Amino acid sequence: MTVTTRTLASGPGWHVADVICTAGVGDRPFEEAHQDFCVAAVTSGTFRYRAQQGTAMLAPGALLLGNSGTCYECGHEHGSGDRCLSFHFKPAYMERIVAGVPGASTLAFEAPRLPPLPALAPLLAEAEAARETGDSEAFEGLGVRIAAAAVATISGATSIRRGTSRRDQKRVAEAVRRIELDADGPVSLSTLADETATSPYHFLRIFRQVAGMTPYQFLLKTRLHRAAVQLRLSDDAVSAIAFDAGFNDLSTFNRRFRRVMGETPGDYRASRSGRTVIRAPKARRDAL
């Protein structure tokens, strides 16, 4: 039996890992302990999960829910192997998430899992895409949203939509200015929440209400905008502009720029002076 765990991203009080298990029908179930609170999205395979809250069969789209300091056991009597995106939160961080969920009052999960729910499908797809593209900066916000959704569902809490207060609007405005000042470097969700004296989930919720997007989406928008301006104004190498804007990987920058702007950075730059962009026929491009 082999379990491979690869950390995808981490920060103060949290981390996310890509966990691949190759255990089969003939392997004995193994027991481990949750060191932190765990919310793991199953992305492939099935397995049986037994914890203090009960026993459940998990399949793709389900969420495994683990309480800090408790033991658990996984078995594969119905098939071989599985893969999970496993989000882990220290108790203090998880407490701040719970505090930001309207109507939630209990820190510990009372059920061992959430079944695949249609309401969570877009969020889980976004998380899996981040894993496949190596978008490490997206994971803190995704983890908070997934954990908060699990807390709200398990506790029966409902999200109450209300207008944001002037104080919350001021908090978001301060965070926006902070992102704009430091867009070329790492800006974490927990840091922004700390600076506005809110829980990570409450901050994420009010930011989306006021700004119309998540803090991470705003950060990406700011970086792409600055890169686009520099492509118009300077003759610096595309890679230099990408790195100066805060992108650590050129292929990620190229992919995101094309998705938002509708063309590659090179084509966008060429169009600044009215130059015609010459593209090879598709068959020839594929052969290059």
MIDOSE-1310 file (N, C-alpha, C; in nm, 2 decimals, decimal comma, always signed):
residues 288
mtvt	+0,08/-0,12/+0,00/+0,00/+0,00/+0,00/+0,09/+0,12/+0,00; +0,05/+0,22/-0,08/+0,13/+0,34/-0,10/+0,04/+0,46/-0,09; +0,08/+0,56/-0,01/+0,01/+0,69/+0,00/+0,11/+0,79/-0,03; +0,09/+0,87/-0,13/+0,18/+0,98/-0,17/+0,11/+1,11/-0,14
trtl	+0,18/+1,20/-0,06/+0,12/+1,33/-0,02/+0,22/+1,44/-0,07; +0,16/+1,53/-0,15/+0,24/+1,64/-0,20/+0,17/+1,77/-0,16; +0,25/+1,85/-0,09/+0,19/+1,98/-0,04/+0,19/+2,08/-0,16; +0,07/+2,13/-0,19/+0,05/+2,22/-0,30/+0,07/+2,37/-0,26
asgp	+0,03/+2,40/-0,14/+0,04/+2,54/-0,09/+0,02/+2,54/+0,06; +0,07/+2,64/+0,12/+0,06/+2,65/+0,27/+0,08/+2,79/+0,31; +0,03/+2,82/+0,44/+0,04/+2,95/+0,50/+0,03/+2,93/+0,65; +0,03/+3,04/+0,72/+0,01/+3,03/+0,87/-0,12/+2,97/+0,91
gwhv	-0,12/+2,85/+0,96/-0,24/+2,79/+1,01/-0,31/+2,70/+0,91; -0,26/+2,68/+0,79/-0,33/+2,60/+0,69/-0,23/+2,55/+0,59; -0,27/+2,44/+0,52/-0,20/+2,39/+0,41/-0,30/+2,30/+0,33; -0,26/+2,28/+0,20/-0,34/+2,19/+0,12/-0,25/+2,09/+0,05
advi	-0,29/+1,96/+0,04/-0,21/+1,86/-0,02/-0,28/+1,78/-0,12; -0,21/+1,73/-0,22/-0,26/+1,64/-0,32/-0,23/+1,50/-0,26; -0,33/+1,42/-0,23/-0,31/+1,29/-0,16/-0,35/+1,18/-0,26; -0,26/+1,09/-0,30/-0,29/+0,98/-0,39/-0,27/+0,85/-0,31
ctag	-0,37/+0,77/-0,30/-0,36/+0,64/-0,23/-0,38/+0,53/-0,34; -0,29/+0,43/-0,33/-0,30/+0,31/-0,43/-0,34/+0,18/-0,36; -0,40/+0,19/-0,24/-0,44/+0,07/-0,16/-0,54/+0,00/-0,24; -0,54/-0,13/-0,23/-0,64/-0,22/-0,30/-0,73/-0,30/-0,21
vgdr	-0,81/-0,38/-0,28/-0,91/-0,46/-0,21/-0,84/-0,55/-0,10; -0,72/-0,60/-0,13/-0,66/-0,70/-0,04/-0,58/-0,63/+0,07; -0,57/-0,50/+0,07/-0,49/-0,43/+0,17/-0,58/-0,41/+0,30; -0,52/-0,42/+0,41/-0,59/-0,40/+0,54/-0,61/-0,25/+0,56
pfee	-0,73/-0,21/+0,61/-0,75/-0,07/+0,65/-0,64/-0,02/+0,74; -0,60/+0,11/+0,72/-0,50/+0,16/+0,81/-0,55/+0,28/+0,89; -0,50/+0,29/+1,01/-0,55/+0,39/+1,10/-0,45/+0,50/+1,12; -0,50/+0,63/+1,11/-0,41/+0,74/+1,13/-0,49/+0,84/+1,22
ahqd	-0,43/+0,96/+1,24/-0,49/+1,06/+1,33/-0,48/+1,19/+1,25; -0,59/+1,27/+1,26/-0,60/+1,40/+1,21/-0,52/+1,49/+1,30; -0,41/+1,55/+1,25/-0,34/+1,65/+1,33/-0,41/+1,78/+1,34; -0,49/+1,82/+1,24/-0,56/+1,94/+1,23/-0,70/+1,91/+1,18
fcva	-0,78/+2,01/+1,17/-0,91/+1,99/+1,10/-0,89/+1,97/+0,95; -0,96/+1,88/+0,90/-0,94/+1,84/+0,76/-1,07/+1,84/+0,68; -1,07/+1,90/+0,56/-1,18/+1,90/+0,47/-1,12/+1,85/+0,34; -1,14/+1,73/+0,30/-1,08/+1,67/+0,18/-1,18/+1,64/+0,07
avts	-1,16/+1,70/-0,05/-1,24/+1,68/-0,16/-1,19/+1,56/-0,24; -1,28/+1,46/-0,25/-1,24/+1,33/-0,33/-1,25/+1,37/-0,48; -1,15/+1,35/-0,55/-1,15/+1,38/-0,69/-1,15/+1,26/-0,78; -1,11/+1,14/-0,73/-1,12/+1,02/-0,80/-1,12/+0,90/-0,71
gtfr	-1,18/+0,79/-0,75/-1,18/+0,66/-0,67/-1,28/+0,67/-0,56; -1,29/+0,56/-0,48/-1,38/+0,55/-0,37/-1,31/+0,48/-0,25; -1,35/+0,51/-0,13/-1,29/+0,44/-0,01/-1,39/+0,46/+0,10; -1,37/+0,37/+0,20/-1,45/+0,38/+0,32/-1,38/+0,46/+0,43
yraq	-1,45/+0,55/+0,49/-1,38/+0,63/+0,59/-1,46/+0,61/+0,73; -1,38/+0,58/+0,83/-1,44/+0,56/+0,96/-1,38/+0,65/+1,06; -1,45/+0,73/+1,13/-1,40/+0,83/+1,23/-1,50/+0,83/+1,35; -1,47/+0,92/+1,44/-1,55/+0,93/+1,56/-1,69/+0,96/+1,53
qgta	-1,71/+1,04/+1,42/-1,85/+1,08/+1,38/-1,93/+0,97/+1,32; -1,86/+0,86/+1,27/-1,94/+0,76/+1,20/-1,86/+0,70/+1,09; -1,92/+0,62/+1,01/-1,86/+0,56/+0,89/-1,93/+0,60/+0,77; -1,86/+0,62/+0,66/-1,92/+0,66/+0,53/-1,84/+0,61/+0,42
mlap	-1,90/+0,59/+0,30/-1,84/+0,56/+0,18/-1,82/+0,69/+0,10; -1,70/+0,72/+0,06/-1,67/+0,85/-0,01/-1,64/+0,82/-0,16; -1,70/+0,90/-0,24/-1,69/+0,89/-0,39/-1,65/+1,03/-0,44; -1,61/+1,04/-0,57/-1,58/+1,17/-0,63/-1,69/+1,27/-0,61
gall	-1,65/+1,39/-0,56/-1,74/+1,50/-0,53/-1,78/+1,51/-0,39; -1,75/+1,40/-0,31/-1,78/+1,41/-0,16/-1,67/+1,48/-0,09; -1,70/+1,52/+0,03/-1,61/+1,59/+0,12/-1,59/+1,50/+0,24; -1,46/+1,47/+0,27/-1,43/+1,40/+0,40/-1,41/+1,51/+0,50
lgns	-1,47/+1,49/+0,62/-1,46/+1,59/+0,73/-1,39/+1,53/+0,85; -1,28/+1,59/+0,89/-1,20/+1,53/+1,00/-1,18/+1,64/+1,11; -1,20/+1,59/+1,23/-1,18/+1,68/+1,35/-1,04/+1,67/+1,40; -0,98/+1,78/+1,44/-0,85/+1,78/+1,49/-0,83/+1,69/+1,61
gtcy	-0,72/+1,61/+1,61/-0,69/+1,52/+1,72/-0,76/+1,39/+1,73; -0,84/+1,36/+1,63/-0,92/+1,24/+1,63/-0,86/+1,13/+1,54; -0,88/+1,01/+1,57/-0,83/+0,90/+1,48/-0,93/+0,86/+1,37; -0,88/+0,81/+1,26/-0,97/+0,77/+1,16/-0,90/+0,65/+1,08
ecgh	-0,99/+0,58/+1,01/-0,94/+0,46/+0,93/-1,00/+0,46/+0,79; -0,92/+0,43/+0,70/-0,96/+0,42/+0,56/-0,94/+0,28/+0,50; -1,04/+0,24/+0,42/-1,03/+0,10/+0,36/-1,08/+0,11/+0,22; -1,04/+0,01/+0,14/-1,07/+0,00/+0,00/-1,12/-0,13/-0,04
ehgs	-1,22/-0,18/+0,04/-1,27/-0,32/+0,01/-1,36/-0,32/-0,12; -1,39/-0,20/-0,17/-1,48/-0,20/-0,29/-1,41/-0,16/-0,42; -1,28/-0,13/-0,41/-1,20/-0,09/-0,53/-1,07/-0,03/-0,49; -0,98/-0,02/-0,59/-0,84/+0,02/-0,56/-0,82/+0,17/-0,58
gdrc	-0,76/+0,23/-0,49/-0,70/+0,37/-0,51/-0,80/+0,48/-0,50; -0,75/+0,60/-0,47/-0,83/+0,72/-0,47/-0,73/+0,84/-0,47; -0,79/+0,96/-0,49/-0,71/+1,08/-0,49/-0,80/+1,19/-0,43; -0,74/+1,27/-0,34/-0,81/+1,38/-0,27/-0,73/+1,51/-0,27
lsfh	-0,80/+1,62/-0,27/-0,74/+1,75/-0,24/-0,77/+1,77/-0,10; -0,67/+1,77/-0,01/-0,69/+1,77/+0,13/-0,65/+1,90/+0,19; -0,75/+1,98/+0,24/-0,73/+2,11/+0,31/-0,72/+2,09/+0,46; -0,62/+2,14/+0,52/-0,59/+2,13/+0,66/-0,59/+2,26/+0,73
fkpa	-0,65/+2,27/+0,85/-0,66/+2,40/+0,92/-0,62/+2,38/+1,07; -0,53/+2,46/+1,12/-0,51/+2,45/+1,27/-0,64/+2,50/+1,34; -0,66/+2,45/+1,46/-0,78/+2,48/+1,53/-0,81/+2,63/+1,54; -0,71/+2,71/+1,56/-0,73/+2,86/+1,57/-0,78/+2,91/+1,44
ymer	-0,73/+2,86/+1,33/-0,77/+2,91/+1,20/-0,92/+2,86/+1,17; -0,94/+2,74/+1,20/-1,08/+2,68/+1,18/-1,18/+2,76/+1,26; -1,14/+2,79/+1,38/-1,23/+2,87/+1,47/-1,27/+3,00/+1,40; -1,18/+3,06/+1,34/-1,20/+3,19/+1,27/-1,30/+3,17/+1,15
ivag	-1,28/+3,06/+1,08/-1,37/+3,03/+0,97/-1,51/+3,01/+1,02; -1,53/+2,93/+1,13/-1,66/+2,90/+1,18/-1,73/+3,03/+1,23; -1,64/+3,12/+1,29/-1,70/+3,24/+1,34/-1,76/+3,33/+1,23; -1,71/+3,31/+1,11/-1,76/+3,39/+1,00/-1,88/+3,34/+0,93
vpga	-1,92/+3,21/+0,97/-2,04/+3,15/+0,90/-2,16/+3,18/+0,98; -2,26/+3,26/+0,92/-2,38/+3,30/+0,99/-2,46/+3,18/+1,04; -2,49/+3,17/+1,17/-2,57/+3,07/+1,23/-2,49/+2,95/+1,28; -2,36/+2,94/+1,25/-2,28/+2,82/+1,29/-2,22/+2,85/+1,43
stla	-2,22/+2,75/+1,51/-2,18/+2,77/+1,65/-2,08/+2,66/+1,70; -2,08/+2,54/+1,63/-2,00/+2,43/+1,67/-1,87/+2,42/+1,59; -1,76/+2,40/+1,66/-1,63/+2,39/+1,59/-1,62/+2,26/+1,52; -1,65/+2,15/+1,60/-1,63/+2,01/+1,55/-1,73/+1,97/+1,45
feap	-1,69/+1,89/+1,35/-1,78/+1,84/+1,25/-1,86/+1,72/+1,32; -1,99/+1,72/+1,30/-2,07/+1,62/+1,36/-2,10/+1,50/+1,26; -2,06/+1,51/+1,14/-2,07/+1,40/+1,04/-1,94/+1,37/+0,98; -1,92/+1,25/+0,93/-1,79/+1,21/+0,87/-1,76/+1,26/+0,73
rlpp	-1,87/+1,30/+0,66/-1,86/+1,34/+0,52/-1,98/+1,42/+0,48; -1,96/+1,49/+0,37/-2,07/+1,55/+0,29/-2,08/+1,47/+0,16; -2,20/+1,43/+0,12/-2,21/+1,36/-0,01/-2,19/+1,46/-0,13; -2,17/+1,42/-0,25/-2,16/+1,51/-0,36/-2,28/+1,60/-0,37
lpal	-2,27/+1,73/-0,36/-2,38/+1,82/-0,36/-2,37/+1,91/-0,48; -2,48/+1,93/-0,56/-2,47/+2,01/-0,68/-2,42/+2,15/-0,65; -2,46/+2,21/-0,53/-2,42/+2,34/-0,50/-2,27/+2,36/-0,48; -2,20/+2,25/-0,45/-2,05/+2,26/-0,43/-1,98/+2,22/-0,55
apll	-2,04/+2,17/-0,65/-1,97/+2,12/-0,77/-1,89/+2,23/-0,84; -1,93/+2,35/-0,86/-1,85/+2,45/-0,93/-1,72/+2,49/-0,84; -1,74/+2,49/-0,71/-1,63/+2,53/-0,63/-1,52/+2,41/-0,63; -1,57/+2,29/-0,62/-1,47/+2,18/-0,63/-1,40/+2,17/-0,76
aeae	-1,47/+2,20/-0,87/-1,41/+2,20/-1,00/-1,30/+2,31/-1,01; -1,33/+2,42/-0,95/-1,23/+2,53/-0,95/-1,11/+2,49/-0,87; -1,13/+2,41/-0,76/-1,01/+2,37/-0,68/-0,93/+2,26/-0,76; -1,00/+2,17/-0,82/-0,93/+2,07/-0,90/-0,85/+2,13/-1,01
aare	-0,91/+2,23/-1,08/-0,84/+2,30/-1,19/-0,72/+2,37/-1,13; -0,72/+2,43/-1,01/-0,61/+2,50/-0,95/-0,50/+2,40/-0,93; -0,53/+2,27/-0,89/-0,43/+2,17/-0,87/-0,37/+2,13/-1,00; -0,44/+2,12/-1,11/-0,39/+2,08/-1,23/-0,30/+2,19/-1,30
tgds	-0,33/+2,31/-1,27/-0,25/+2,42/-1,33/-0,14/+2,47/-1,24; -0,14/+2,42/-1,12/-0,04/+2,47/-1,03/-0,06/+2,61/-0,98; -0,19/+2,65/-0,96/-0,22/+2,78/-0,92/-0,22/+2,79/-0,77; -0,10/+2,79/-0,71/-0,09/+2,78/-0,57/-0,15/+2,89/-0,49
eafe	-0,15/+3,01/-0,55/-0,20/+3,13/-0,48/-0,35/+3,13/-0,46; -0,42/+3,04/-0,54/-0,57/+3,04/-0,53/-0,62/+2,95/-0,41; -0,53/+2,87/-0,35/-0,57/+2,77/-0,26/-0,62/+2,82/-0,13; -0,57/+2,92/-0,07/-0,62/+2,96/+0,06/-0,76/+3,01/+0,05
glgv	-0,79/+3,09/-0,05/-0,93/+3,13/-0,07/-1,03/+3,02/-0,10; -0,98/+2,92/-0,18/-1,06/+2,81/-0,21/-1,08/+2,72/-0,09; -0,98/+2,70/-0,01/-0,99/+2,62/+0,11/-1,09/+2,68/+0,21; -1,08/+2,81/+0,23/-1,17/+2,88/+0,32/-1,32/+2,87/+0,27
riaa	-1,34/+2,88/+0,14/-1,47/+2,87/+0,09/-1,53/+2,73/+0,10; -1,45/+2,63/+0,08/-1,49/+2,49/+0,09/-1,52/+2,45/+0,23; -1,43/+2,49/+0,32/-1,45/+2,46/+0,47/-1,57/+2,53/+0,52; -1,59/+2,66/+0,48/-1,71/+2,73/+0,53/-1,84/+2,67/+0,47
aava	-1,84/+2,62/+0,35/-1,95/+2,56/+0,29/-1,99/+2,43/+0,37; -1,88/+2,36/+0,41/-1,90/+2,23/+0,48/-1,96/+2,27/+0,62; -1,91/+2,37/+0,69/-1,96/+2,41/+0,82/-2,10/+2,45/+0,81; -2,14/+2,53/+0,71/-2,27/+2,58/+0,69/-2,37/+2,46/+0,67
tisg	-2,33/+2,37/+0,58/-2,42/+2,26/+0,55/-2,44/+2,16/+0,67; -2,33/+2,13/+0,73/-2,34/+2,03/+0,85/-2,42/+2,09/+0,96; -2,40/+2,22/+0,99/-2,46/+2,28/+1,10/-2,61/+2,32/+1,07; -2,64/+2,32/+0,94/-2,78/+2,36/+0,91/-2,78/+2,51/+0,90
atsi	-2,67/+2,58/+0,90/-2,67/+2,73/+0,90/-2,70/+2,77/+0,75; -2,76/+2,88/+0,74/-2,79/+2,94/+0,61/-2,72/+3,07/+0,59; -2,67/+3,10/+0,48/-2,60/+3,22/+0,45/-2,71/+3,33/+0,44; -2,70/+3,43/+0,52/-2,80/+3,54/+0,52/-2,74/+3,66/+0,44
rrgt	-2,81/+3,69/+0,33/-2,76/+3,80/+0,24/-2,82/+3,93/+0,30; -2,73/+4,02/+0,32/-2,77/+4,15/+0,37/-2,67/+4,25/+0,32; -2,71/+4,37/+0,32/-2,62/+4,48/+0,27/-2,50/+4,49/+0,36; -2,39/+4,53/+0,30/-2,27/+4,55/+0,38/-2,28/+4,68/+0,46
srrd	-2,22/+4,68/+0,58/-2,22/+4,80/+0,66/-2,11/+4,89/+0,61; -2,12/+5,02/+0,65/-2,02/+5,11/+0,62/-1,88/+5,07/+0,67; -1,88/+5,01/+0,78/-1,75/+4,96/+0,84/-1,69/+4,85/+0,75; -1,78/+4,76/+0,70/-1,73/+4,65/+0,61/-1,68/+4,71/+0,48
qkrv	-1,75/+4,81/+0,43/-1,71/+4,87/+0,31/-1,58/+4,94/+0,32; -1,55/+5,00/+0,44/-1,42/+5,06/+0,47/-1,31/+4,95/+0,47; -1,35/+4,84/+0,53/-1,25/+4,73/+0,54/-1,21/+4,68/+0,40; -1,31/+4,67/+0,31/-1,28/+4,62/+0,18/-1,20/+4,73/+0,10
aeav	-1,23/+4,85/+0,12/-1,16/+4,96/+0,05/-1,01/+4,96/+0,10; -0,99/+4,93/+0,23/-0,85/+4,93/+0,28/-0,78/+4,81/+0,22; -0,85/+4,70/+0,21/-0,79/+4,57/+0,15/-0,75/+4,59/+0,00; -0,84/+4,66/-0,07/-0,82/+4,69/-0,21/-0,69/+4,77/-0,23
rrie	-0,68/+4,88/-0,14/-0,56/+4,96/-0,15/-0,43/+4,88/-0,12; -0,44/+4,79/-0,02/-0,33/+4,70/+0,02/-0,29/+4,61/-0,10; -0,39/+4,55/-0,17/-0,36/+4,47/-0,28/-0,29/+4,55/-0,39; -0,35/+4,66/-0,42/-0,29/+4,75/-0,52/-0,14/+4,79/-0,50
ldad	-0,11/+4,81/-0,37/+0,02/+4,85/-0,33/+0,12/+4,73/-0,34; +0,07/+4,61/-0,31/+0,16/+4,49/-0,30/+0,13/+4,39/-0,40; +0,07/+4,42/-0,52/+0,02/+4,32/-0,61/+0,13/+4,24/-0,67; +0,26/+4,29/-0,67/+0,37/+4,22/-0,73/+0,43/+4,12/-0,64
gpvs	+0,37/+4,11/-0,51/+0,42/+4,01/-0,42/+0,31/+3,92/-0,36; +0,34/+3,83/-0,28/+0,24/+3,74/-0,22/+0,14/+3,82/-0,12; +0,01/+3,81/-0,14/-0,08/+3,87/-0,06/-0,18/+3,76/-0,01; -0,18/+3,72/+0,11/-0,26/+3,61/+0,16/-0,39/+3,66/+0,21
lstl	-0,49/+3,57/+0,20/-0,62/+3,60/+0,25/-0,62/+3,62/+0,41; -0,54/+3,54/+0,48/-0,54/+3,55/+0,62/-0,48/+3,68/+0,67; -0,38/+3,73/+0,59/-0,31/+3,85/+0,62/-0,41/+3,97/+0,60; -0,49/+3,97/+0,49/-0,59/+4,07/+0,47/-0,69/+4,07/+0,57
adet	-0,74/+3,95/+0,61/-0,84/+3,94/+0,72/-0,79/+4,00/+0,85; -0,66/+3,96/+0,89/-0,60/+4,01/+1,01/-0,60/+4,16/+1,01; -0,56/+4,22/+0,90/-0,54/+4,36/+0,89/-0,67/+4,44/+0,90; -0,78/+4,37/+0,87/-0,92/+4,43/+0,88/-0,99/+4,38/+1,00
atsp	-0,92/+4,31/+1,08/-0,98/+4,26/+1,21/-1,11/+4,18/+1,19; -1,11/+4,09/+1,09/-1,22/+4,00/+1,06/-1,17/+3,86/+1,05; -1,27/+3,76/+1,05/-1,23/+3,62/+1,02/-1,21/+3,61/+0,87; -1,13/+3,51/+0,83/-1,11/+3,49/+0,69/-1,24/+3,47/+0,60
yhfl	-1,33/+3,40/+0,66/-1,45/+3,38/+0,58/-1,54/+3,50/+0,57; -1,55/+3,57/+0,68/-1,63/+3,70/+0,68/-1,57/+3,80/+0,59; -1,43/+3,81/+0,59/-1,37/+3,90/+0,50/-1,39/+3,86/+0,36; -1,37/+3,73/+0,33/-1,40/+3,68/+0,19/-1,54/+3,71/+0,14
rifr	-1,63/+3,70/+0,23/-1,78/+3,72/+0,20/-1,80/+3,86/+0,17; -1,76/+3,95/+0,26/-1,78/+4,10/+0,24/-1,71/+4,15/+0,12; -1,59/+4,10/+0,09/-1,51/+4,14/-0,02/-1,58/+4,11/-0,15; -1,64/+3,99/-0,16/-1,71/+3,95/-0,28/-1,84/+4,03/-0,30
qvag	-1,90/+4,07/-0,19/-2,02/+4,15/-0,20/-1,99/+4,29/-0,24; -1,88/+4,35/-0,19/-1,85/+4,49/-0,22/-1,78/+4,50/-0,36; -1,68/+4,41/-0,38/-1,60/+4,42/-0,50/-1,65/+4,34/-0,62; -1,74/+4,25/-0,59/-1,79/+4,16/-0,70/-1,70/+4,05/-0,74
mtpy	-1,60/+4,02/-0,67/-1,50/+3,92/-0,70/-1,43/+3,88/-0,57; -1,35/+3,77/-0,57/-1,28/+3,74/-0,45/-1,15/+3,82/-0,45; -1,08/+3,83/-0,33/-0,95/+3,90/-0,32/-0,85/+3,85/-0,42; -0,85/+3,71/-0,44/-0,75/+3,66/-0,53/-0,78/+3,70/-0,68
qfll	-0,91/+3,70/-0,71/-0,95/+3,74/-0,85/-0,91/+3,89/-0,87; -0,93/+3,97/-0,77/-0,89/+4,11/-0,78/-0,74/+4,12/-0,79; -0,67/+4,04/-0,72/-0,52/+4,04/-0,73/-0,48/+4,01/-0,87; -0,53/+3,90/-0,93/-0,50/+3,86/-1,06/-0,54/+3,97/-1,17
ktrl	-0,65/+4,03/-1,15/-0,70/+4,14/-1,24/-0,60/+4,26/-1,23; -0,55/+4,29/-1,11/-0,46/+4,40/-1,10/-0,32/+4,37/-1,16; -0,28/+4,25/-1,15/-0,15/+4,21/-1,21/-0,16/+4,21/-1,36; -0,27/+4,15/-1,41/-0,29/+4,14/-1,56/-0,30/+4,28/-1,62
hraa	-0,37/+4,37/-1,55/-0,38/+4,51/-1,60/-0,25/+4,58/-1,60; -0,17/+4,56/-1,50/-0,04/+4,63/-1,50/+0,05/+4,57/-1,61; +0,05/+4,44/-1,63/+0,13/+4,38/-1,73/+0,08/+4,43/-1,87; -0,05/+4,44/-1,89/-0,10/+4,49/-2,02/-0,05/+4,63/-2,05
vqlr	-0,05/+4,72/-1,94/-0,01/+4,85/-1,96/+0,14/+4,86/-2,00; +0,22/+4,77/-1,93/+0,36/+4,77/-1,96/+0,39/+4,71/-2,10; +0,31/+4,62/-2,15/+0,33/+4,57/-2,28/+0,30/+4,68/-2,39; +0,22/+4,77/-2,35/+0,19/+4,88/-2,44/+0,30/+4,99/-2,44
lsdd	+0,36/+5,01/-2,32/+0,45/+5,12/-2,30/+0,59/+5,09/-2,32; +0,63/+4,96/-2,29/+0,78/+4,93/-2,30/+0,81/+4,82/-2,39; +0,94/+4,81/-2,42/+0,99/+4,70/-2,51/+1,06/+4,59/-2,42; +1,04/+4,59/-2,29/+1,09/+4,49/-2,21/+1,04/+4,35/-2,25
avsa	+1,12/+4,25/-2,22/+1,08/+4,11/-2,25/+0,95/+4,08/-2,18; +0,87/+4,00/-2,25/+0,74/+3,96/-2,19/+0,77/+3,89/-2,06; +0,87/+3,81/-2,05/+0,90/+3,74/-1,92/+0,93/+3,84/-1,81; +1,01/+3,94/-1,84/+1,04/+4,04/-1,74/+0,92/+4,12/-1,69
iafd	+0,83/+4,15/-1,78/+0,70/+4,22/-1,75/+0,62/+4,13/-1,66; +0,61/+4,00/-1,70/+0,53/+3,90/-1,62/+0,58/+3,89/-1,48; +0,71/+3,88/-1,46/+0,77/+3,86/-1,33/+0,76/+3,99/-1,25; +0,77/+4,11/-1,31/+0,76/+4,23/-1,24/+0,61/+4,25/-1,19
agfn	+0,52/+4,20/-1,27/+0,38/+4,21/-1,23/+0,34/+4,12/-1,12; +0,42/+4,02/-1,09/+0,39/+3,93/-0,97/+0,37/+3,78/-1,01; +0,38/+3,75/-1,14/+0,37/+3,61/-1,19/+0,50/+3,54/-1,18; +0,51/+3,43/-1,12/+0,63/+3,35/-1,10/+0,65/+3,25/-1,21
dlst	+0,56/+3,24/-1,30/+0,57/+3,14/-1,40/+0,52/+3,20/-1,53; +0,60/+3,19/-1,64/+0,57/+3,26/-1,76/+0,45/+3,19/-1,83; +0,45/+3,06/-1,83/+0,34/+2,98/-1,89/+0,20/+3,02/-1,83; +0,20/+3,03/-1,69/+0,08/+3,07/-1,62/+0,03/+3,21/-1,67
fnrr	+0,13/+3,30/-1,67/+0,10/+3,44/-1,72/+0,04/+3,44/-1,86; +0,11/+3,36/-1,95/+0,06/+3,36/-2,09/-0,08/+3,31/-2,10; -0,11/+3,20/-2,02/-0,24/+3,14/-2,03/-0,35/+3,23/-1,97; -0,32/+3,29/-1,86/-0,42/+3,38/-1,80/-0,44/+3,51/-1,88
frrv	-0,33/+3,56/-1,94/-0,34/+3,68/-2,02/-0,43/+3,65/-2,14; -0,41/+3,54/-2,20/-0,49/+3,51/-2,32/-0,64/+3,49/-2,29; -0,66/+3,42/-2,17/-0,80/+3,40/-2,13/-0,87/+3,53/-2,11; -0,81/+3,63/-2,05/-0,87/+3,75/-2,02/-0,87/+3,85/-2,13
mget	-0,76/+3,86/-2,20/-0,75/+3,96/-2,31/-0,79/+3,91/-2,45; -0,80/+3,78/-2,46/-0,84/+3,72/-2,59/-0,73/+3,70/-2,69; -0,60/+3,73/-2,65/-0,49/+3,71/-2,73/-0,36/+3,70/-2,65; -0,26/+3,65/-2,71/-0,13/+3,63/-2,63/-0,07/+3,76/-2,60
pgdy	+0,02/+3,77/-2,50/+0,09/+3,89/-2,47/+0,17/+3,95/-2,59; +0,23/+3,86/-2,67/+0,30/+3,90/-2,79/+0,21/+3,97/-2,89; +0,09/+3,91/-2,92/+0,00/+3,96/-3,01/-0,06/+4,09/-2,96; -0,08/+4,10/-2,83/-0,13/+4,22/-2,77/-0,03/+4,34/-2,79
rasr	+0,09/+4,31/-2,76/+0,20/+4,41/-2,78/+0,21/+4,45/-2,93; +0,20/+4,36/-3,02/+0,22/+4,39/-3,16/+0,10/+4,48/-3,21; -0,01/+4,47/-3,15/-0,13/+4,55/-3,19/-0,12/+4,70/-3,14; -0,03/+4,73/-3,05/-0,02/+4,86/-2,99/+0,01/+4,97/-3,09
sgrt	+0,09/+4,93/-3,20/+0,13/+5,03/-3,30/+0,07/+5,00/-3,43; -0,04/+4,92/-3,43/-0,11/+4,89/-3,55/-0,05/+4,79/-3,64; +0,06/+4,72/-3,58/+0,12/+4,62/-3,66/+0,03/+4,50/-3,68; +0,04/+4,44/-3,79/-0,05/+4,32/-3,82/+0,02/+4,20/-3,76
vira	-0,06/+4,12/-3,69/-0,01/+4,00/-3,63/-0,03/+3,88/-3,74; +0,08/+3,82/-3,77/+0,08/+3,71/-3,87/+0,08/+3,58/-3,80; -0,03/+3,50/-3,82/-0,04/+3,37/-3,76/-0,02/+3,27/-3,87; +0,05/+3,16/-3,84/+0,06/+3,05/-3,93/-0,07/+2,97/-3,93
pkar	-0,10/+2,91/-4,05/-0,22/+2,82/-4,05/-0,21/+2,72/-3,94; -0,33/+2,68/-3,90/-0,34/+2,59/-3,78/-0,26/+2,47/-3,80; -0,26/+2,40/-3,91/-0,19/+2,28/-3,93/-0,04/+2,30/-3,92; +0,00/+2,42/-3,97/+0,15/+2,45/-3,96/+0,19/+2,48/-3,82
rdal	+0,10/+2,55/-3,74/+0,13/+2,59/-3,60/+0,14/+2,46/-3,52; +0,05/+2,36/-3,55/+0,06/+2,24/-3,47/+0,19/+2,16/-3,50; +0,25/+2,19/-3,62/+0,37/+2,11/-3,65/+0,49/+2,18/-3,59; +0,48/+2,30/-3,55/+0,60/+2,37/-3,50/+0,64/+2,33/-3,37
